[in-house]
Amino acid sequence: MAQETARQTGSQKAFDLSNPDLRDWLRIVDAAGKLRVVKGADWNLEIGALAEMVCLESSDPPCLLFDEIKDHPAGWRVVNHAVPSMTLAAMLLGLPPSQNHLELVKAWRQRMQSLKHVPVRIEPDGPVLENTWRGADIDMFRFPAPFWHEDDGGRFIGTGDVIITRDPDNGQINVGTYRMQVLDRDKLGLYIAPAQHARLHRDRYFERGQKMPVVAVFGTHPLLFQASSMKMPLGVNEMEWVGGVLGQPVEVIEGPITGLPFPANAEIVVEGFIDPSDLMDEGPFGEFTGYYASAMRKETFVKVEAVYFRNDPIIHGAQMMRPPGETHRARQIINDAETWAGLEAAGVPDVRAVASVPVTCNGMVVVSIRQRYSGHAQQAGMITAQTIGLQLGRYVVVVDEDIDPSNVDEVLWALWTRSDPETSLTIVPNCRSQPLDPRLSPDRRITREYIGSRAVIDATRPFHWREQFPKVVGTSADLQAKMRSKWGEDFFE
């Protein structure tokens, strides 16, 4: 076993971002000094354990590229933590490089205002068609799909995957991320939570007594994975959104079996169908909440009809673990910007900043406002409570404009000193949740009543006597500037 700094992430072609792929992205990560190649790891628990331990224990975790994996050919790889820094997250979104979260949220809000979706461009061929398996040649166990956690139900090839489906009613394409377990050489479990767009597609096919065509992509440019894991409006084609961010169309191939489009430069692509009458045991799987939210149960699965893959394919893995783990920095920037935009669209004035707490996976959102009227903080909090991007939102904290919502220490200080548990806390019942919510009671799991509550905490100075609130102790901005000028920035590092 060995590890080394990467200098080869695939073919030796120069940077060509006319149709960027995962390999181009890994070269960018490598050039930033953030790529580590790990050789000789076992697919059975070692990849998952190493990815988890590095993410949780390193102060500056790198992107991990696993090669020479046990029982698999050299060059058949697994990548984890593909966007390992805020600066790289900015680059992924086409923003100026920065580690400052609030600056990036503001920059993304500006991009949102002019972002236009770009239709895909259909191509007859692409790198993903370098190899094809059909019929008896199909064997999904030949790929180095990790056994991620000790209590998982099997090997999961789909964690950082991209699942493509089509609405049978109107033909609209959806791109989502859902876990996929290798159940047999030609069978892949596909768990889709209720209310997800692909689940709506599946239900419509099943209501017609039809099989649902599915394309699964196990390695593509991380921007498409970010798009697929976001909650975009129904009917939005995530590949067209990616084209808008990149400023050029995503090149796709129309699947010869399903007719569904998939990236021409993807690493591994599967075409298949889900039959409503066929079920297999699926799960359990350790999820992004840091818990096992469901036991093994009968689920429909994808019967694989064809597999396409590049020479020396790379599986994009996204290790699910106790947060903060792989925090999906680019998604956090996007979610916070969209929450901010939603507040302004609802007529909430003087929103100064929005930041979700990374360790909560968007489950706690902090909103900074400059109070303008009685009830302003409550209004901001209540609206945010219903615009949180994920269904596992729990807490909204509203703070004054002098508090940086991305600084957890400042937020907790405001929470401690400016809120009163008796008068500053509002509980909102019967809010939407989902099956992966670890706080759902056993009874609600049985009845599939996926609801919970949210708390809005007003951690602002009480509006009616805010002018009499004790003055904050601290060095003024003017004095800080003089000290930096006199003593230099190095003094304060």
C-alpha positions as CSV (number, residue, x, y, z in Angstrom):
1,M,0.0,0.0,0.0
2,A,1.2,3.5,-0.8
3,Q,0.1,7.0,-1.3
4,E,1.7,9.8,-3.4
5,T,0.9,13.1,-4.9
6,A,-1.0,12.7,-8.1
7,R,0.6,13.5,-11.4
8,Q,-1.5,11.3,-13.6
9,T,-5.3,11.3,-13.5
10,G,-6.0,9.6,-16.8
11,S,-4.7,10.3,-20.3
12,Q,-1.9,12.9,-20.7
13,K,-4.0,15.3,-22.7
14,A,-3.5,19.0,-21.9
15,F,-6.3,21.0,-20.3
16,D,-9.3,21.0,-22.7
17,L,-12.3,22.6,-21.1
18,S,-14.4,22.6,-24.3
19,N,-16.4,19.7,-22.7
20,P,-15.0,19.3,-19.2
21,D,-15.1,15.9,-17.5
22,L,-14.1,14.3,-14.2
23,R,-10.5,13.9,-15.4
24,D,-10.1,17.5,-16.3
25,W,-11.4,18.4,-12.8
26,L,-8.9,16.1,-11.1
27,R,-6.1,17.8,-13.0
28,I,-7.4,21.1,-11.6
29,V,-7.5,19.6,-8.1
30,D,-4.0,18.2,-8.6
31,A,-2.6,21.6,-9.8
32,A,-4.0,23.1,-6.6
33,G,-2.0,20.6,-4.6
34,K,-5.2,19.0,-3.2
35,L,-5.1,15.5,-4.8
36,R,-3.7,12.4,-3.0
37,V,-3.5,9.1,-4.7
38,V,-3.8,6.1,-2.4
39,K,-2.7,2.7,-3.8
40,G,-3.6,-0.8,-2.6
41,A,-6.7,-0.1,-0.5
42,D,-9.3,-2.8,-0.2
43,W,-12.8,-2.1,-1.6
44,N,-14.1,-4.0,1.4
45,L,-14.3,-1.3,4.2
46,E,-10.9,0.2,3.7
47,I,-11.8,2.8,1.1
48,G,-14.8,3.9,3.2
49,A,-12.8,4.0,6.5
50,L,-9.9,5.9,5.0
51,A,-12.2,8.4,3.3
52,E,-14.2,9.0,6.6
53,M,-11.1,9.2,8.8
54,V,-9.3,11.7,6.5
55,C,-12.4,13.9,6.2
56,L,-13.1,14.0,10.0
57,E,-9.6,14.1,11.3
58,S,-7.7,16.2,8.8
59,S,-7.8,20.0,9.3
60,D,-7.5,20.4,5.5
61,P,-8.7,17.1,3.9
62,P,-7.6,16.4,0.3
63,C,-9.4,14.7,-2.6
64,L,-8.6,11.0,-2.4
65,L,-8.1,9.0,-5.6
66,F,-7.9,5.3,-4.9
67,D,-6.0,3.1,-7.4
68,E,-4.7,-0.5,-7.5
69,I,-7.7,-1.5,-5.5
70,K,-7.7,-5.1,-4.2
71,D,-9.2,-7.6,-6.6
72,H,-9.5,-5.0,-9.4
73,P,-7.2,-3.9,-12.3
74,A,-4.8,-1.0,-11.8
75,G,-6.3,2.1,-13.3
76,W,-9.9,1.2,-12.3
77,R,-10.3,3.9,-9.6
78,V,-12.6,5.5,-7.0
79,V,-12.4,9.2,-6.2
80,N,-13.8,10.7,-3.0
81,H,-14.1,14.3,-1.7
82,A,-13.8,15.7,-5.2
83,V,-14.3,19.3,-4.2
84,P,-12.0,19.5,-1.1
85,S,-11.8,23.3,-0.5
86,M,-13.9,26.4,-0.7
87,T,-11.6,27.9,-3.3
88,L,-12.1,24.8,-5.6
89,A,-15.9,25.1,-4.9
90,A,-15.7,28.6,-6.2
91,M,-13.8,27.5,-9.3
92,L,-16.4,24.8,-9.9
93,L,-19.1,27.4,-10.0
94,G,-17.1,29.8,-12.1
95,L,-16.7,32.3,-9.2
96,P,-13.6,34.3,-8.2
97,P,-11.3,32.0,-6.0
98,S,-12.0,32.7,-2.4
99,Q,-12.3,31.0,1.0
100,N,-14.8,33.5,2.3
101,H,-18.2,31.9,2.2
102,L,-20.3,35.1,2.4
103,E,-18.3,36.6,-0.5
104,L,-19.0,33.5,-2.6
105,V,-22.7,33.5,-1.7
106,K,-23.0,37.1,-2.8
107,A,-21.1,36.4,-6.0
108,W,-23.3,33.4,-6.8
109,R,-26.5,35.6,-6.2
110,Q,-25.2,37.9,-8.9
111,R,-24.6,35.0,-11.3
112,M,-28.1,33.7,-10.6
113,Q,-29.6,36.8,-12.0
114,S,-28.1,36.4,-15.4
115,L,-27.8,32.6,-15.6
116,K,-29.5,31.1,-18.6
117,H,-29.9,27.4,-19.2
118,V,-28.1,26.0,-22.3
119,P,-29.7,23.1,-24.1
120,V,-27.5,19.9,-24.4
121,R,-25.8,19.1,-27.6
122,I,-26.4,15.5,-28.9
123,E,-23.3,13.7,-30.2
124,P,-23.1,10.3,-32.0
125,D,-20.1,9.2,-30.0
126,G,-17.9,9.9,-27.0
127,P,-15.2,8.5,-24.7
128,V,-17.8,6.7,-22.6
129,L,-18.4,4.3,-25.5
130,E,-14.8,3.0,-25.5
131,N,-16.1,-0.2,-23.9
132,T,-19.5,-1.8,-24.0
133,W,-21.0,-4.8,-22.1
134,R,-24.3,-6.5,-22.9
135,G,-25.9,-9.7,-22.1
136,A,-23.6,-12.3,-20.5
137,D,-20.7,-9.8,-20.4
138,I,-22.5,-7.6,-17.8
139,D,-21.0,-7.9,-14.4
140,M,-21.2,-4.9,-12.1
141,F,-19.0,-6.6,-9.5
142,R,-16.1,-6.1,-11.9
143,F,-16.1,-2.4,-10.9
144,P,-14.4,-1.5,-7.6
145,A,-17.7,-0.5,-5.9
146,P,-16.8,0.1,-2.2
147,F,-18.4,-1.6,0.8
148,W,-18.5,1.7,2.6
149,H,-19.6,1.0,6.2
150,E,-19.4,-2.0,8.4
151,D,-23.2,-2.3,8.8
152,D,-24.1,-1.7,5.2
153,G,-26.1,-4.3,3.3
154,G,-23.6,-4.6,0.5
155,R,-21.5,-2.7,-2.0
156,F,-22.8,0.6,-3.2
157,I,-21.5,1.8,-6.6
158,G,-23.9,4.8,-6.5
159,T,-23.1,7.4,-3.9
160,G,-21.8,10.3,-6.0
161,D,-23.9,9.1,-9.0
162,V,-26.2,10.8,-11.4
163,I,-29.5,9.2,-12.2
164,I,-31.4,10.3,-15.4
165,T,-35.1,9.6,-15.9
166,R,-37.9,11.0,-18.1
167,D,-41.4,12.1,-17.2
168,P,-43.7,9.8,-19.2
169,D,-46.4,12.5,-19.4
170,N,-44.5,15.4,-20.8
171,G,-41.0,14.0,-21.7
172,Q,-39.1,16.3,-19.3
173,I,-35.7,15.0,-18.2
174,N,-34.7,14.9,-14.5
175,V,-31.3,14.3,-13.1
176,G,-31.0,13.3,-9.5
177,T,-28.7,11.5,-7.0
178,Y,-30.0,8.4,-5.3
179,R,-28.1,5.5,-3.8
180,M,-27.4,2.4,-5.8
181,Q,-26.4,-1.0,-4.4
182,V,-24.8,-3.8,-6.4
183,L,-27.3,-6.6,-5.8
184,D,-26.2,-9.0,-8.6
185,R,-24.1,-8.9,-11.7
186,D,-26.9,-7.2,-13.7
187,K,-29.1,-5.8,-10.9
188,L,-28.7,-2.5,-9.1
189,G,-30.8,-1.4,-6.2
190,L,-32.2,2.2,-6.6
191,Y,-33.7,3.7,-3.5
192,I,-35.6,6.9,-4.3
193,A,-37.3,8.7,-1.3
194,P,-40.9,9.8,-1.7
195,A,-41.5,13.2,-3.3
196,Q,-38.2,13.1,-5.2
197,H,-38.7,13.9,-8.9
198,A,-37.5,10.5,-10.1
199,R,-40.0,8.9,-7.7
200,L,-42.8,10.9,-9.3
201,H,-41.6,9.6,-12.7
202,R,-41.5,6.0,-11.4
203,D,-45.0,6.2,-10.0
204,R,-46.4,7.5,-13.3
205,Y,-44.8,4.6,-15.2
206,F,-46.0,2.1,-12.6
207,E,-49.6,3.5,-12.8
208,R,-49.5,2.7,-16.5
209,G,-48.2,-0.8,-15.8
210,Q,-44.9,0.1,-17.6
211,K,-41.3,-0.4,-16.8
212,M,-39.3,2.8,-16.1
213,P,-36.2,3.4,-18.3
214,V,-33.2,4.6,-16.2
215,V,-29.7,5.7,-16.9
216,A,-27.2,5.7,-14.1
217,V,-23.8,7.6,-14.4
218,F,-21.0,6.6,-12.0
219,G,-18.5,9.3,-12.7
220,T,-18.9,12.7,-14.5
221,H,-17.9,16.3,-14.0
222,P,-18.6,17.3,-10.3
223,L,-20.7,20.2,-11.4
224,L,-23.3,17.8,-12.8
225,F,-23.2,15.8,-9.6
226,Q,-23.8,19.0,-7.6
227,A,-26.7,19.8,-9.8
228,S,-28.2,16.4,-9.5
229,S,-28.0,16.5,-5.7
230,M,-29.8,19.8,-5.5
231,K,-33.5,20.4,-5.2
232,M,-34.3,22.2,-8.5
233,P,-37.9,23.0,-9.6
234,L,-39.8,20.2,-11.2
235,G,-39.2,20.4,-15.0
236,V,-35.8,21.9,-14.8
237,N,-33.2,19.8,-16.8
238,E,-30.2,19.9,-14.6
239,M,-27.8,19.3,-17.6
240,E,-29.1,22.5,-19.1
241,W,-28.4,24.3,-15.8
242,V,-24.9,22.9,-15.9
243,G,-24.5,24.2,-19.5
244,G,-25.6,27.6,-18.2
245,V,-22.9,27.6,-15.5
246,L,-20.2,26.4,-17.9
247,G,-21.3,28.7,-20.6
248,Q,-21.5,25.9,-23.2
249,P,-23.7,22.9,-23.8
250,V,-23.2,19.6,-22.1
251,E,-22.4,17.0,-24.8
252,V,-24.7,13.9,-24.5
253,I,-25.3,10.6,-26.3
254,E,-28.9,9.3,-26.6
255,G,-28.9,5.9,-25.1
256,P,-29.6,3.2,-27.8
257,I,-31.8,1.2,-25.3
258,T,-33.6,3.8,-23.3
259,G,-33.3,6.9,-25.4
260,L,-32.2,8.8,-22.4
261,P,-29.3,11.3,-22.7
262,F,-26.1,10.8,-20.8
263,P,-22.8,12.7,-20.8
264,A,-20.6,11.7,-23.7
265,N,-17.5,11.9,-21.5
266,A,-18.8,10.1,-18.5
267,E,-16.7,7.4,-16.8
268,I,-19.3,4.6,-16.4
269,V,-22.9,4.6,-17.7
270,V,-25.6,2.0,-17.2
271,E,-28.9,1.7,-19.1
272,G,-31.7,-0.4,-17.7
273,F,-35.3,-0.6,-16.6
274,I,-37.2,-0.9,-13.4
275,D,-40.0,-3.4,-13.4
276,P,-42.8,-2.7,-10.8
277,S,-43.4,-6.4,-10.2
278,D,-39.7,-7.2,-9.4
279,L,-38.4,-6.6,-5.9
280,M,-35.1,-7.5,-4.1
281,D,-33.7,-6.8,-0.6
282,E,-32.0,-3.4,-0.6
283,G,-29.9,-1.7,2.2
284,P,-29.3,-0.8,4.8
285,F,-26.9,2.1,4.1
286,G,-25.2,4.7,6.3
287,E,-26.5,8.0,5.1
288,F,-25.3,11.6,5.1
289,T,-27.1,12.3,8.4
290,G,-24.6,10.0,10.1
291,Y,-27.2,7.4,10.9
292,Y,-28.8,4.3,9.4
293,A,-32.3,5.6,8.8
294,S,-33.8,2.4,7.4
295,A,-33.3,-1.4,7.6
296,M,-33.1,-3.9,4.7
297,R,-36.3,-4.0,2.8
298,K,-37.8,-5.0,-0.5
299,E,-37.3,-2.4,-3.2
300,T,-37.6,-2.2,-7.0
301,F,-34.2,-2.4,-8.8
302,V,-32.7,-1.6,-12.2
303,K,-32.3,-4.5,-14.5
304,V,-29.1,-3.6,-16.4
305,E,-29.3,-4.0,-20.1
306,A,-26.1,-2.3,-21.2
307,V,-22.9,-0.9,-19.6
308,Y,-20.6,1.7,-21.2
309,F,-17.3,2.8,-19.7
310,R,-14.1,4.5,-20.5
311,N,-10.7,2.9,-20.4
312,D,-9.5,3.0,-16.8
313,P,-12.8,4.1,-15.4
314,I,-13.2,6.2,-12.3
315,I,-16.2,5.8,-9.9
316,H,-17.2,9.1,-8.3
317,G,-17.8,8.1,-4.6
318,A,-19.3,10.5,-2.1
319,Q,-18.7,9.0,1.4
320,M,-21.8,9.3,3.5
321,M,-20.8,9.8,7.2
322,R,-21.4,11.8,10.3
323,P,-21.1,15.5,9.4
324,P,-19.1,17.6,8.7
325,G,-17.5,14.9,6.5
326,E,-17.9,15.7,2.8
327,T,-19.8,18.9,3.1
328,H,-20.5,19.6,-0.5
329,R,-19.2,23.2,-0.4
330,A,-20.5,24.2,-3.8
331,R,-24.0,23.1,-2.8
332,Q,-23.8,25.1,0.4
333,I,-23.0,28.3,-1.6
334,I,-25.9,27.6,-4.0
335,N,-28.4,26.8,-1.2
336,D,-27.6,29.9,0.9
337,A,-27.8,32.1,-2.2
338,E,-31.2,30.6,-3.1
339,T,-32.5,31.1,0.5
340,W,-31.4,34.7,0.4
341,A,-33.1,35.2,-3.0
342,G,-36.3,33.5,-1.7
343,L,-36.4,35.9,1.3
344,E,-36.1,39.0,-1.0
345,A,-38.7,37.6,-3.4
346,A,-41.1,37.3,-0.4
347,G,-40.6,40.9,0.4
348,V,-38.3,40.7,3.4
349,P,-36.1,43.8,3.4
350,D,-32.5,44.4,4.5
351,V,-31.3,40.8,4.5
352,R,-27.6,41.2,5.0
353,A,-26.4,37.6,4.7
354,V,-27.4,34.0,4.8
355,A,-25.3,31.0,5.9
356,S,-26.2,27.4,6.7
357,V,-24.1,25.7,9.3
358,P,-22.0,23.1,7.4
359,V,-22.1,20.4,10.1
360,T,-25.9,20.4,9.8
361,C,-26.1,19.7,6.0
362,N,-28.4,22.8,5.7
363,G,-30.4,21.7,8.7
364,M,-29.6,25.0,10.5
365,V,-29.7,28.2,8.6
366,V,-28.7,31.6,10.0
367,V,-30.1,34.9,8.6
368,S,-28.6,38.2,9.3
369,I,-30.9,41.3,9.0
370,R,-30.9,44.9,9.8
371,Q,-34.1,45.3,11.7
372,R,-36.6,47.8,10.3
373,Y,-39.8,47.1,12.1
374,S,-41.4,45.1,14.8
375,G,-41.8,41.5,13.7
376,H,-39.1,41.8,11.0
377,A,-36.9,39.1,12.6
378,Q,-39.9,36.7,13.0
379,Q,-41.0,37.3,9.4
380,A,-37.5,36.5,8.1
381,G,-37.3,33.4,10.3
382,M,-40.7,32.0,9.4
383,I,-40.2,32.4,5.7
384,T,-36.7,30.8,5.9
385,A,-38.2,27.9,7.7
386,Q,-40.3,27.0,4.7
387,T,-37.6,27.8,2.0
388,I,-34.8,25.6,3.5
389,G,-33.5,23.6,0.6
390,L,-33.4,20.2,2.3
391,Q,-36.4,18.4,3.9
392,L,-34.3,17.9,7.0
393,G,-34.3,21.5,8.0
394,R,-34.6,21.9,11.8
395,Y,-33.5,25.4,13.0
396,V,-33.5,28.9,11.7
397,V,-31.6,31.5,13.7
398,V,-32.1,35.2,12.9
399,V,-29.3,37.6,14.0
400,D,-28.5,41.3,13.7
401,E,-26.4,42.8,11.0
402,D,-23.3,42.9,13.2
403,I,-23.2,39.1,13.4
404,D,-21.4,37.1,10.7
405,P,-23.9,34.2,10.1
406,S,-21.0,32.0,8.7
407,N,-19.1,32.4,12.0
408,V,-20.5,29.8,14.4
409,D,-18.8,31.4,17.4
410,E,-20.5,34.7,16.7
411,V,-23.9,33.0,16.1
412,L,-23.7,31.1,19.4
413,W,-22.7,34.3,21.2
414,A,-25.7,36.1,19.8
415,L,-27.9,33.1,20.6
416,W,-26.7,33.2,24.2
417,T,-26.9,36.9,24.8
418,R,-29.7,38.2,22.7
419,S,-32.4,35.5,22.8
420,D,-34.6,34.4,25.7
421,P,-35.9,30.8,25.5
422,E,-39.4,31.9,26.8
423,T,-40.0,34.6,24.3
424,S,-37.6,34.1,21.4
425,L,-38.4,30.6,20.3
426,T,-41.2,29.7,17.8
427,I,-42.1,26.1,17.0
428,V,-43.5,25.4,13.5
429,P,-45.3,22.0,13.5
430,N,-46.2,19.6,10.6
431,C,-43.3,20.6,8.3
432,R,-42.1,18.3,5.5
433,S,-39.5,15.7,6.3
434,Q,-38.4,12.4,4.6
435,P,-37.6,8.8,5.4
436,L,-33.9,9.5,6.1
437,D,-34.8,11.7,9.0
438,P,-33.3,9.9,12.1
439,R,-35.8,11.7,14.4
440,L,-38.9,10.2,12.8
441,S,-40.7,8.0,15.3
442,P,-41.2,4.3,14.5
443,D,-44.9,4.9,14.2
444,R,-44.5,7.6,11.6
445,R,-42.1,5.4,9.6
446,I,-44.8,2.6,9.6
447,T,-47.5,5.1,8.5
448,R,-45.1,6.9,6.2
449,E,-46.1,10.2,7.8
450,Y,-42.9,12.1,6.9
451,I,-43.3,15.3,8.9
452,G,-41.5,17.0,11.7
453,S,-41.2,20.5,13.3
454,R,-38.9,23.5,12.9
455,A,-37.8,26.1,15.3
456,V,-37.3,29.7,14.6
457,I,-35.0,31.5,17.1
458,D,-34.9,35.2,17.3
459,A,-31.4,36.1,18.3
460,T,-31.6,39.7,17.5
461,R,-31.8,42.6,20.0
462,P,-35.4,43.1,21.0
463,F,-36.7,45.6,18.5
464,H,-38.7,47.9,20.9
465,W,-35.7,48.5,23.2
466,R,-32.8,47.7,20.9
467,E,-31.3,51.2,21.5
468,Q,-31.1,50.5,25.2
469,F,-29.5,47.1,24.7
470,P,-26.0,46.9,26.3
471,K,-23.2,48.2,24.1
472,V,-20.9,45.6,22.5
473,V,-17.3,45.5,23.8
474,G,-14.8,45.4,21.0
475,T,-12.2,47.1,18.9
476,S,-13.7,49.5,16.3
477,A,-13.2,48.9,12.6
478,D,-11.2,52.1,12.4
479,L,-8.9,51.1,15.2
480,Q,-8.5,47.6,13.7
481,A,-7.4,49.2,10.4
482,K,-4.8,51.4,12.1
483,M,-3.4,48.4,14.0
484,R,-3.1,46.3,10.8
485,S,-1.4,49.2,9.0
486,K,1.1,49.7,11.9
487,W,1.8,46.1,12.8
488,G,1.2,44.3,9.6
489,E,-1.1,41.3,8.9
490,D,1.5,38.8,10.0
491,F,1.1,40.0,13.5
492,F,-2.4,38.6,13.7
493,E,-1.9,35.2,12.1
